[in-house]
Amino acid sequence: MNFEHYSVMKKECIDMLNIKPDGVYLDATVGGAGHSYEIAKLLKNGKLICLDKDDEAIKVATEKLSEFGNKVNVVKSEFKDFKTVMSNLNIKNFDGILIDLGVSSYQIDTAERGFSYMHNASLDMRMNQKQELDAYYVVNKYSENELANIFFKWSEEKFSKQIAKKIVEQRKIKPISTTFELVDIIDKCIPTKIKIKSGHSAKKVFQAIRIEVNSELEGLYDCIVEMVRKLNKNGRIVVLSFHSLEDRIVKNAFSMLSSDCLCDKKLPICVCNHKAEIKLITKKPLIASEDEIKLNSRSHSAKLRVAEKI
Ligand SMILES: C[S@@+](CC[C@H](N)C(=O)[O-])C[C@H]1O[C@@H](n2cnc3c(N)ncnc32)[C@H](O)[C@@H]1O
């Protein structure tokens, strides 16, 4: 299997993790193991735990990281279930955690996974191929209102209502079963002027359906908070996000965790007794260099935020 994945901002992520050769690290989204491979290379007696919910990613990462022997554990798991993995592997805390959110270029480029509006395939988009909900169900079974809502909520698509209406009209004639059938429907709802300005007309709707199918944003805030609580002092959390909704969640979680007080600003004194648990290493997110963006257009929207446990 050729799992091509260009790891975004690889050097920045690894530098920011401040790897200690004897430390314990978590790569919550191992994918093609590009980042993990670099982490593992820097470990002596340390350990690296790698998670992913995609069977193919798990297979490829296991193979790619096999040369590191029992320094590395690759486990199929949702990252929100990381504490179960910790207790199964008898791990108390981490010295660094990396989350590289979203979809891998391999998932996008493997036509039959149905993630891409550029390839014709069955509507699927599941990262975890064992789950039931897929893009076919969302497109053919969600009500017009539900569709319009997810298109707006997950990608701020301006033509959400028109696209949802057209989908419902079309599926009354016959179910919508392929990516290109869906692309055609979306294309008919977007005015030419907008299409010229904003790139591919199906981009936003495909993103919205993918987020819905994979519950990508559900529980992310809480998961970041829980992960920070499992960091050792001076341990770092490094999060790469690829769209504004993801970045907002990371930013809000970091902001809460780095604040000494969460009281309403109008109160004269603090009554919450909240104490900062992290300090922000990146006040503003880092972005990919122009050279990297030229090499890999996906890095164009990447935002890297880093915080350190106090
Ligand atoms: C951007 S890719 C990671 C690429 C990786 N850093 C590399 O260098 O190859 C994101 C990966 O996270 C996985 N993923 C996304 N959401 C997940 C979740 N909630 N739990 C576990 N894995 C997830 C996807 O299946 C995908 O393989």
The ligand as an SDF file (V2000), in Angstrom:
LIG
                    3D

 27 29  0  0  0  0  0  0  0  0999 V2000
   -3.6050   15.0070    8.9390 C   0  0  0  0  0  0  0  0  0  0  0  0
   -3.5700   13.3070    9.1640 S   0  0  0  0  0  0  0  0  0  0  0  0
   -2.1290   13.0260   10.1470 C   0  0  0  0  0  0  0  0  0  0  0  0
   -0.8810   12.9060    9.3680 C   0  0  0  0  0  0  0  0  0  0  0  0
    0.3480   12.5730   10.1810 C   0  0  0  0  0  0  0  0  0  0  0  0
    0.6780   13.5930   11.1380 N   0  0  0  0  0  0  0  0  0  0  0  0
    1.5590   12.2830    9.2880 C   0  0  0  0  0  0  0  0  0  0  0  0
    2.5930   12.9250    9.4470 O   0  0  0  0  0  0  0  0  0  0  0  0
    1.4450   11.4080    8.4170 O   0  0  0  0  0  0  0  0  0  0  0  0
   -4.8320   13.0670   10.3210 C   0  0  0  0  0  0  0  0  0  0  0  0
   -5.0650   11.6320   10.7240 C   0  0  0  0  0  0  0  0  0  0  0  0
   -5.8600   11.6870   11.9130 O   0  0  0  0  0  0  0  0  0  0  0  0
   -6.8110   10.6670   11.8760 C   0  0  0  0  0  0  0  0  0  0  0  0
   -7.9110   11.1430   12.7340 N   0  0  0  0  0  0  0  0  0  0  0  0
   -8.7260   12.1850   12.5180 C   0  0  0  0  0  0  0  0  0  0  0  0
   -9.5720   12.3340   13.5350 N   0  0  0  0  0  0  0  0  0  0  0  0
   -9.2730   11.3740   14.4450 C   0  0  0  0  0  0  0  0  0  0  0  0
   -9.8010   11.0220   15.7200 C   0  0  0  0  0  0  0  0  0  0  0  0
  -10.8160   11.6950   16.2640 N   0  0  0  0  0  0  0  0  0  0  0  0
   -9.2450    9.9870   16.3820 N   0  0  0  0  0  0  0  0  0  0  0  0
   -8.2040    9.2950   15.8360 C   0  0  0  0  0  0  0  0  0  0  0  0
   -7.6740    9.5860   14.6190 N   0  0  0  0  0  0  0  0  0  0  0  0
   -8.1960   10.6100   13.9310 C   0  0  0  0  0  0  0  0  0  0  0  0
   -7.1660   10.5100   10.4290 C   0  0  0  0  0  0  0  0  0  0  0  0
   -7.6510    9.2200   10.1720 O   0  0  0  0  0  0  0  0  0  0  0  0
   -5.8260   10.7970    9.7360 C   0  0  0  0  0  0  0  0  0  0  0  0
   -5.1310    9.6090    9.4760 O   0  0  0  0  0  0  0  0  0  0  0  0
  1  2  1  0
  2  3  1  0
  2 10  1  0
  3  4  1  0
  4  5  1  0
  5  6  1  0
  5  7  1  0
  7  8  2  0
  7  9  1  0
 10 11  1  0
 11 12  1  0
 11 26  1  0
 12 13  1  0
 13 14  1  0
 13 24  1  0
 14 15  1  0
 14 23  1  0
 15 16  2  0
 16 17  1  0
 17 18  1  0
 17 23  2  0
 18 19  1  0
 18 20  2  0
 20 21  1  0
 21 22  2  0
 22 23  1  0
 24 25  1  0
 24 26  1  0
 26 27  1  0
M  CHG  2   2   1   9  -1
M  END
$$$$
